[in-house]
Amino acid sequence: MAIGVIPSQAAAASPAQQMASAVAAYRQSQQEIRSAQGQVVQIDQQLVEANRQVAAAEQKAAEDKQREDALRLRVGQYARSAYQTEGAQVTQVLQARSVAEVWDALAEARLVSERQRSLVEQLAALRRADEALRDQAKANRDGLAHQRDQVIAHIRDLEARMGQLAQAVSAAGQVLAGAAVGPVPGGRLKQTTGADGQCTWYAEQAWVTYSDPSAPTLTGDGADVVPNLARAMNRPVELEPQPGSLISWQRPLMSAYGHVALVAAVDRDGAGNLTGYTVWEMNYTGPYQTDARHVAWTGPSRQVLFLSPPKPVDPILGELQHG
């Protein structure tokens, strides 16, 4: 799945389904990060042991180097002894009184030579054992370090993906079961261009009904309604909601077409800080289906654009009075 892209759905999937998929992908990424972080902890523990083994191998190599030097010294001593024995051997052979004495002299020379060869072979075997031990310990450590780098890189990718999915998660909000929603006008208003049953159809008519009866024609997909209307009215788009604001979620939030709704109310804390807002909308859960959905405020974003009404309005109060 491409990083930062809302998981693909069938073309007919509703924004609610796509948001649910984005939330699921976000939570899956969270689980994968926790799992990967656990792997890093295990690898770090293994690296401690691997570094200990490398240090032990290097220490053994240093100790064996001393033994090698000692062996070299002994080989040199045996070599000198062999030369001395060869000189003595000639004398012994010349002075031998029997064949047995000749064989004894030759056997002594062979013993010195065999000892010399044995010590050289021990030296070579010791070197090979040391090199194999060091190479194995270092290869194991390097393999663990490479594995750790790969897991860390995977965590970074997941964190980047979560950061981009976070907007989709925060945009999802929560549908308020049983909450009243402004009605759809009985006939299509002249400013409406959205297809029947779609988010544009409802939001455009809600904007004209509650926020700006003299509004120009509203056009475009859900993501385009606010930017297009702002240009038509020679106004800038806004990044915070007001009661009666039109809101457009930009692609790919909600769907490939974006989404549009009317802000019915905003929430503020005791200090007047914005904490959330409630929208009235259609086709979030399916064509022709209206709902009220609450969205927690997480800060301004260029992915969520607003346009406030020309003058302050209260859609909920307006609906109560109309009812």
N, C-alpha and C positions, 0 to 999 in steps of 0.2 A: 504494500500500500504506500502510495507516495506521501512523503512527509508533509504535514501542514494542509492536506486536502481532506475535506470531509469524505468519509467512506462512501463510495459510489453506491447508488441504489437504482432500482428500475425507474424509468422515466416517470411512472405514475406515482412514485413514492411521495407522501405528503411531507411538508416541512417537519412535522412532529416526528415522523419516522426517521427522517434524516438527522434530526437533532438527537434522537434516541441512539442512533448509530454512532454519532460523534461522541456522545457521552460514554457509550460502551467502549469506543476506541480509546478515549481518554483514560478510562478506568483500567483497560487492558494494558495501556502503556505504563500506568502507575504500578501495576502488578509486575510487569516485566522489569521495571527499574528496581523494584525491591528485590526481585530475584537476582538481577545482575549485581546489585550491591552486595548481596549475600555471597555471590561468587567471588567478588573482589576480596571480601574478608577472608574467605577460604584460601584464595591464591596468596594473599599476603602472609597468612600463617605458613603456607607451604614454602614461600620464598624465604622466610626466616630460617626454616629447617634447611633449605637448599643452600643458603649463604653459610650456615654452620658447617654443612658438609664440604663446601668449597674451602672454607678456612681450615677445616681438619685435613683435607687433602693437601693443601699447600703447606701446612705444618709438617705433615708426614714427609712431603717431598723435601723440605728443608732438613729434617732429621736424617732422611735417607741419603741426602747429599753428603752429609758428614760421614755416613757409612761408606758411601761410594769412594770418598777421598781416602778413607782408611783402607778400603779394598785395593785402590790403585797403589797405595803405598806398599801393601803386602805383595801385590803382583810384582812391583818393582824389586822388592826384596827377594821374591822367589826367582825372578829373572837373573838377578845377580848371583843367587845361589846356584842356578842352573849352570851359569858360565863357570863358576868355581868348581861345580861338580864335574863338568866336562874335563877340566884340567886334571882334577884328581882321578877321574875315571881312566884316563890314559895311563897314569902311573899305576893305578890298581890293576889294570889289564896286563900291563907289562910285567908287573910283579906277581901276577897270579901264578899259583903253583898247580892249579887244577882248573878244569872246565867249570866246576861249580863256583869257584871264586870269580871267574869271568862273568857268569850269569848274575851273580850277586851285585857286581859293580854296575852292570847294565840296568838291572832292576831298580837300583837307587836313582839312576838318571831318569828313567821313565817315571818314577813316582813324583819327582820334582816337576817334570813337564806336565803330568796329569793334574797335579794340584794347581799349577798355573792356569791351565785351560779351565778347570772347574771354577776358579775364582773369577775369571773373565766372563764365563757364562752366567754366574750369579749376578755379576755387575750388569750385564745386558738385560737379564730377566727383571732385575729390580727397576731398571730404568723404564722398561716397557710397562710394568705394573703401575708405576707412579704416573706415567703419562696417561694411561687408560683411566686411572682413578680421577685424575684432574679433569680430563676431557669429559668424562661422564658427568661429573658433578657440575661443571660449567655449562654443559649442554642442557642439563636438567634445569638449572637456574635460568639460562637464557630462554628456554622454552616457556617457563612459567612467566617470565617478564613479558614475553611477546603475547602470551595468552591474556595477561592482565591488561596490556595496551588495547587489545581487541575488545575486551569487555568494557573498558572505560570509553572507548570510541562509540560502542553501542549505546551506552548510557547517555552520552552527549547527543546522539541522534534522537533517542527517545525523549530527552528533555526538550530538544528543539521542536519535536513533533507535538509534545504536550503543550508547549507555549503557544503554538499556532492553533491547536484544538481548544485551548482555554476560552477563546472568544466564542466559539460555537457552544461550549458548555455553559458559559455565562449567559449567552443569548437565549438559551433554551427556556430558562425560567420554569414556571409551574402553572399548568392550567388550573383555574379555580373552579372546582366542581360546583354547579348550581348557581354560579354568579350571573347576574343579569347582564345582557349585552344589548347595545342599542339596535333597534330593528332595522331591517333593510327596507328602503322605500318601496312602495308598491309598484312604481314605475321607474324606468331608467331615467336618471337625471341627465340633462343635456351635457354636463361637463364630464360624464363618465365614458371611458373608452375601454375599460377592462372587460374581459370576457365573463359572461354570467357564471357565478359560482366560484370565481377565483378571488384571491386576496385583493387584487386591484379593484374589482367590481364593488366589493364591500367598502374598502378603505376610502376610495374616491368619493363614494356617496356619503360616507360618514363625515368626511372632511367638509363637504358642502353643507351637510345638514347641521352639524354642530359647531364648526369652526369658521367657515368662510362661505356664506351663501353666494357671494359674488365672484367666487374663484374662477380663473380661466380653466380651460379644458385640461384635464389631468391625463398624462400619457405615459406609456412605457411599461416595462415589466416591473415587478415589485421593487427591485433595486433601483429603478430609474425614476420612480414617481416623484420622490422628494427632490433630487437634483434637477429634474426637468421643470417641476413647478417653481422651484427657487429661481431658475433662470427666467422663466416666463414672468415672474413677479419682480425681477431685478433685485432679488434678495440673496444673501449668503445662506448656505446650509448651516445648521447648528449642531452642536455635539452634546447638548443636554436637553432633556424633555421638559415640556410644560404641559399642563392640562389642555387637551385639544390639539396637541402637536401631531403632525403626520410623521411617521417613522418608517424609514427604508433600511432594511438590512442588506448590505452589499454582498454580491456574489463572492465566494460560494456559500456564505452563511445561509442557512435555511434550505436553499435549493440552488440549482443552476440559474434560476431567474431572480434570486434574492427573495425578499418578502416585504410586504407593506401592511401597516396597521394604523390605528388611531390610538393615541395615548388618552386613556380615559381619566387617569389620576396619577399623581406623583406622591411619593412618601418622603417625609423629611423628619429628622430627629429633632430633639429639643433645641439644638443649636442652629437649626435651619439647614443642616447638611442633607443633601440628596442621598437617600438610601435605597430607592427602588421606584418602579413605576408599573402601572397596570395598563395593558392594551386590550382593545376590542379588535377582533379580527375574524377573517373567514379563511377557510382552506388551510388552516394550520394542521388540523387533523384530517381534513378531507374536503372535497368540493361541497359548497353550500353549507358547510358546518361552521357555525360561529361559536366563539368562546371568548372568555376573559382570561388573560394570562398575566401572571405577575413575574417581573424580571428584577432581580437584585441589581443594584447599581454597583459597578466595579470600576467606574471611571470612563472618561470620554474615549472614543475610538473612531477612526475614520471609516471603520466598517459598519458603523451604526449612525445613520444621519437623521436629523430631525428638522422640521420646519414648524415653528410655532404659529398659532393663529394671529391674524392682524391685530386683534385685541383680546384681552384675557377672557376665557370661557371656562365653563365647568360642565363637561359633557354629562356627567352623572346627574348633577342638579337639573340640567336641561332635560334629560330623559324623564326624571321624576316629575318635573313640571308638565312635560308633554303628556306623560301618562295620566 
